[in-house]
Structures are given as C-alpha cells and as structure tokens.
C-alpha cells in the first residue's frame, strides 16, 4: 500500500505533464477527453485545485455544439475528429466525482450544461436493443457497432449523470432509462458488442462500470481470472501477450473493491507497485518475458488509475466510493429489448 504523501507525489507527476492549455496528454502528445478527465479526477483526490480547474476549462473550450469532443487533439487541434460516446459520457463521472470531493456546488452548476449536452449526445446513439454505438464520425454518420468496454464506462457516466441531475433539481429520466437498457444488454447480450475479448478490459469493465454486480459479477471475474491475472505482477492487457499494465490492474482493483472483495483488491494493488518510478509516476506496463518496461513510457492515465484505486482502498477523499456506488437498482424488462423474440439491434431513426 502507498501513503497519502505518495499519492500526492503521483498526482504531481500528472500535473507536470499538463500542457499550457490545460490538456493532460498521452505520452505521445495527443489529448482525449476520457483519459484527460480521469487525470483530473486523480488530481482532485490529491487536492490539486488549480490544475483541475484548468483541465475543466479545457473541456469546456473543446466541447462541440453536439455535446461531443474530438477523438484526439494535438495542441488544441483535432487530428481525429470523430466523437466517441464513452469519451462524452465520462464527463458526468468526472463532474460528479469533483462535486463529491470538493462540495463546490457553484462549479458543479457551471459544468452542468456541459454534462447535459454530452449525455444527450450519448443517448442519441443508443440502439433499439440498448447498446450505444461507439462513435459518430466527422461526417455525422453513426458507427455500425458497439464496444463492451466503452458501453460499460458509458453506463457509469449515465448513472453519475442521473445523480447529478437529481442533486441539482433537474431530473433527466431519459438518462436513467438509457442506463437501465444499457445495463441489461451488458449483462445479458454479449452478442451486441464487437469481439474484443482478448483485452482484459472487456472482462472486468461490466463490473467496474456498475452494470454487473452481485453473484453474476463474481462469476464473471472468476471465469477469466487465470487468463489475465499474473501473480505478483498485475494483470495482462491482452490475453495472448506476456505484458502486464498498471492502469488495467488498478481498474480491476476498483472493480474488486466495488464488490467488497478487499483482500484480492489489496493484493493486486500491492503487486503492481513494481511499476512505480522514484518520482511518483508509473510505468505503463512490464513485458515480463523480456523483463522490460513496455512501452517505455510513464503515462498520466496509469498514475491516475493508481490514485483512484488508492482512494477507494484508503478512503482518502469523499469521492472514494464513486465506483462502489454507481450500480443501478431498477430491473429492465427483457421483453422490451426483444429477448424473447430474439430480435436483433436496429439503429434509431436518422442515424
């Protein structure tokens, strides 16, 4: 386990990466909204208010009229202009987390229009069955398929958005319905998603995002535990490579913590600390066959995942329960999605 002081040091390593315009980039230089928001959440835990403020200003400046963000920006210029739905949805998780940590209602109210636009963009790309396609391209065309990891993260964003809406007295029942439908598809319709099963994220993200909990969640994690978990090192990013990654390991820690499986969460968190650098940053991964860091970089999103996992385990901030508390409670009627009739997915009119 790491200390509060070490968490602050790790947050400082993220702040050191922040660009002049407020964006928090990947090691290769581009910024995307999802990883940027995760880094802001981590810095919020550590109390780094000024970098967080600048980061949310970056999001406000770069949000488009339809509520989305460009998939990748370099120096503030879109280089991949499509709008990913999971990027847009994560703003709700970030703003709700910031509210929990700081209690700053004025800042939350200021961010509310940004959240509303983003989540309305997201639910506008939900199919008849309930999955949400992964992007709308630069020409305005909706993608033909959905991603399980992305939809699991979207589920969390929608649940956080509902909590925000209720807290601010501006209920958005269509978001709650969208989350219920999405949770059903995530738990009951694996055929709805493109096959990315070699990636560990597709294994644990339905639990992390709150769509699958209870006995079904434990059974899901047990199914591929030996495939992805490397004792003493962390978890693999992909099933067929001797490569463990810190961000994925810490996300699994968060999923386990959300289930109350604290012993395994603590063990995995301890196991991945071999990736910690002396300056508080974290190597992205470790290729354990060649015994080399791979890729040879220390990434902000890895440091952010470490901080969020440490917060969940140590309860360092009022936002430490974010991942535990976002599971839905309502039950979606399978008849509505066509389970009984075996109907497939169909894009909404106009997409």
C-alpha positions, 0 to 999 in steps of 0.5 A, spaced: 500 500 500 502 507 498 501 513 503 497 519 502 504 523 501 505 518 495 499 519 492 500 526 492 507 525 489 503 521 483 498 526 482 504 531 481 507 527 476 500 528 472 500 535 473 507 536 470 505 533 464 499 538 463 500 542 457 499 550 457 492 549 455 490 545 460 490 538 456 493 532 460 496 528 454 498 521 452 505 520 452 505 521 445 502 528 445 495 527 443 489 529 448 482 525 449 477 527 453 476 520 457 483 519 459 484 527 460 478 527 465 480 521 469 487 525 470 483 530 473 479 526 477 486 523 480 488 530 481 482 532 485 483 526 490 490 529 491 487 536 492 490 539 486 485 545 485 488 549 480 490 544 475 483 541 475 480 547 474 484 548 468 483 541 465 475 543 466 476 549 462 479 545 457 473 541 456 469 546 456 473 550 450 473 543 446 466 541 447 462 541 440 455 544 439 453 536 439 455 535 446 461 531 443 469 532 443 474 530 438 477 523 438 484 526 439 487 533 439 494 535 438 495 542 441 488 544 441 487 541 434 483 535 432 487 530 428 481 525 429 475 528 429 470 523 430 466 523 437 466 517 441 460 516 446 464 513 452 469 519 451 462 524 452 459 520 457 465 520 462 464 527 463 458 526 468 463 521 472 468 526 472 463 532 474 460 528 479 466 525 482 469 533 483 462 535 486 463 529 491 470 531 493 470 538 493 462 540 495 463 546 490 456 546 488 457 553 484 462 549 479 458 543 479 452 548 476 457 551 471 459 544 468 452 542 468 450 544 461 456 541 459 454 534 462 447 535 459 449 536 452 454 530 452 449 525 455 444 527 450 449 526 445 450 519 448 443 517 448 442 519 441 446 513 439 443 508 443 440 502 439 433 499 439 436 493 443 440 498 448 447 498 446 450 505 444 454 505 438 461 507 439 462 513 435 459 518 430 464 520 425 466 527 422 461 526 417 455 525 422 454 518 420 453 513 426 458 507 427 455 500 425 457 497 432 458 497 439 464 496 444 463 492 451 468 496 454 466 503 452 458 501 453 460 499 460 464 506 462 458 509 458 453 506 463 457 509 469 457 516 466 449 515 465 448 513 472 453 519 475 449 523 470 442 521 473 445 523 480 447 529 478 441 531 475 437 529 481 442 533 486 441 539 482 433 539 481 433 537 474 431 530 473 433 527 466 429 520 466 431 519 459 438 518 462 436 513 467 432 509 462 438 509 457 442 506 463 437 501 465 437 498 457 444 499 457 445 495 463 441 489 461 444 488 454 451 488 458 449 483 462 445 479 458 447 480 450 454 479 449 452 478 442 451 486 441 458 488 442 464 487 437 469 481 439 474 484 443 475 479 448 482 478 448 483 485 452 482 484 459 478 490 459 472 487 456 472 482 462 472 486 468 469 493 465 461 490 466 463 490 473 467 496 474 462 500 470 456 498 475 452 494 470 454 487 473 454 486 480 452 481 485 453 473 484 453 474 476 459 479 477 463 474 481 462 469 476 464 473 471 471 475 474 472 468 476 471 465 469 477 469 466 481 470 472 487 465 470 487 468 463 489 475 465 491 475 472 499 474 473 501 473 480 505 478 483 505 482 477 498 485 475 494 483 470 495 482 462 492 487 457 491 482 452 490 475 453 495 472 448 501 477 450 506 476 456 505 484 458 502 486 464 499 494 465 498 498 471 492 502 469 488 495 467 490 492 474 488 498 478 481 498 474 480 491 476 482 493 483 476 498 483 472 493 480 474 488 486 473 493 491 466 495 488 464 488 490 467 488 497 472 483 495 478 487 499 483 482 500 484 480 492 483 488 491 489 489 496 493 484 493 493 486 486 494 493 488 500 491 492 503 487 486 503 492 481 507 497 485 513 494 481 511 499 476 512 505 480 518 510 478 522 514 484 518 520 482 511 518 483 509 516 476 508 509 473 510 505 468 505 503 463 506 496 463 512 490 464 513 485 458 515 480 463 518 475 458 523 480 456 523 483 463 522 490 460 518 496 461 513 496 455 512 501 452 517 505 455 513 510 457 510 513 464 503 515 462 498 520 466 492 515 465 496 509 469 498 514 475 491 516 475 488 509 475 493 508 481 490 514 485 483 512 484 484 505 486 488 508 492 482 512 494 477 507 494 482 502 498 484 508 503 478 512 503 482 518 502 477 523 499 469 523 499 469 521 492 472 514 494 466 510 493 464 513 486 465 506 483 462 502 489 456 506 488 454 507 481 450 500 480 443 501 478 437 498 482 431 498 477 430 491 473 429 492 465 424 488 462 427 483 457 421 483 453 422 490 451 429 489 448 426 483 444 429 477 448 424 473 447 423 474 440 430 474 439 430 480 435 436 483 433 439 491 434 436 496 429 439 503 429 434 509 431 431 513 426 436 518 422 442 515 424 
